[in-house]
């Protein structure tokens, strides 16, 4: 049942996050909640999950997905958005001292170009270029 859920989640993310992307001034209108999806880095897609609560963020492990960030790369901190930018400022590692190595470019802190995908429950943002480019595609989980 979980695999079926993730298959539908992938289809939903891919269908909503690849069309109608334009730079937008979305302000700080990210709704509180958990956003799940993937990010692209060096032609590979990695599962990810980020929780936004007011001006704070927490990265969560993706629950056994084959391609995901090392647990040692997960961070906690503050975020802000405006003028087409989304900025993450790290306060700490979520799992400090985790033995698996972390690829520095996979750390989320930094300033991203923020795309308006015309859906309030979808987030698309990216930073870097060429081999250092990282682009996130996330959809808010609707928990009832």
C-alpha positions in Angstrom: 0.0 0.0 0.0 2.9 2.4 0.8 4.5 1.7 -2.6 1.2 2.5 -4.3 1.0 5.8 -2.4 4.5 6.7 -3.4 3.8 5.9 -7.1 0.8 8.3 -7.1 2.8 10.9 -5.2 5.6 10.7 -7.9 3.1 11.0 -10.7 1.4 14.0 -9.0 4.7 15.7 -8.4 6.0 15.2 -11.9 2.7 16.4 -13.5 2.3 19.5 -11.4 5.9 20.7 -11.0 7.2 20.6 -14.5 4.8 22.9 -16.3 3.8 26.5 -15.8 7.0 27.3 -13.9 7.8 31.0 -13.9 9.8 33.1 -11.5 7.3 34.8 -9.2 7.2 37.0 -6.2 5.3 34.7 -4.1 6.3 36.5 -0.9 6.3 34.3 2.2 3.1 32.4 1.3 4.4 29.0 2.1 1.8 27.3 4.2 2.8 25.5 7.3 3.0 21.8 6.8 5.1 18.9 5.5 6.2 19.0 1.9 7.4 15.8 0.2 9.0 15.2 -3.2 12.4 15.1 -4.7 15.4 17.1 -5.7 17.6 16.8 -8.8 21.3 16.8 -8.4 23.8 15.7 -11.1 21.2 13.9 -13.2 19.9 11.9 -10.2 16.6 12.4 -8.3 16.6 12.1 -4.6 13.5 11.8 -2.3 13.2 14.6 0.3 10.8 15.9 2.9 10.8 19.3 4.5 8.5 20.6 7.2 7.7 24.4 7.3 6.4 25.9 10.5 6.2 29.7 10.5 9.8 30.8 9.8 11.4 27.5 10.7 12.2 24.4 8.7 13.2 20.8 9.5 14.4 18.3 7.0 13.1 14.7 7.6 14.4 11.4 6.4 12.4 10.0 3.5 11.5 6.7 5.0 13.8 4.2 3.2 13.8 5.6 -0.3 16.6 4.2 -2.3 18.0 7.6 -3.3 17.8 10.2 -0.6 20.1 12.6 1.3 22.5 11.1 3.8 21.0 11.5 7.3 24.2 13.5 8.1 23.1 16.1 5.6 19.6 16.8 7.1 19.4 20.2 8.8 17.2 22.4 10.9 16.9 26.2 10.7 15.0 29.2 9.5 13.7 30.1 6.1 12.5 33.3 4.4 11.0 34.1 1.0 10.5 37.2 -1.1 11.4 38.8 -4.4 11.6 35.5 -6.2 14.0 34.0 -3.6 13.8 31.4 -1.0 16.5 31.4 1.6 17.4 28.7 4.1 19.7 29.5 7.1 20.9 26.4 8.9 21.0 26.4 12.7 22.1 22.8 13.3 22.3 19.4 11.8 19.3 17.2 12.5 21.5 14.2 13.2 24.9 15.5 14.2 27.7 13.0 14.1 25.9 10.6 11.7 28.7 8.5 10.2 27.6 8.5 6.6 29.4 11.2 4.6 27.6 14.3 3.4 28.0 15.8 0.0 28.3 19.5 0.8 26.3 20.6 -2.3 23.4 18.6 -1.0 23.1 20.8 2.2 19.9 22.9 1.9 21.2 26.2 3.4 21.5 28.9 0.8 19.5 31.2 -1.5 17.3 29.6 -4.2 15.4 31.0 -7.1 11.8 30.4 -6.2 9.3 29.4 -8.9 5.6 30.1 -8.8 3.8 26.9 -10.1 0.4 28.4 -9.7 -0.6 26.0 -7.0 -0.3 26.9 -3.3 0.5 23.4 -2.3 3.5 23.0 -4.7 7.0 24.4 -4.3 9.8 24.5 -6.9 13.1 26.1 -6.1 16.7 25.8 -7.3 20.3 27.1 -6.8 23.6 26.6 -8.5 24.5 25.8 -12.1 26.0 23.0 -14.1 27.3 20.2 -11.9 26.4 22.1 -8.7 22.8 22.7 -9.7 20.2 21.4 -7.3 16.4 21.8 -7.9 13.6 20.9 -5.5 10.1 19.8 -6.5 7.8 19.5 -3.5 4.1 19.0 -2.8 2.3 19.7 0.5 1.0 16.5 2.2 -2.7 16.8 2.9 -3.0 15.1 6.3 -6.6 14.6 7.5 
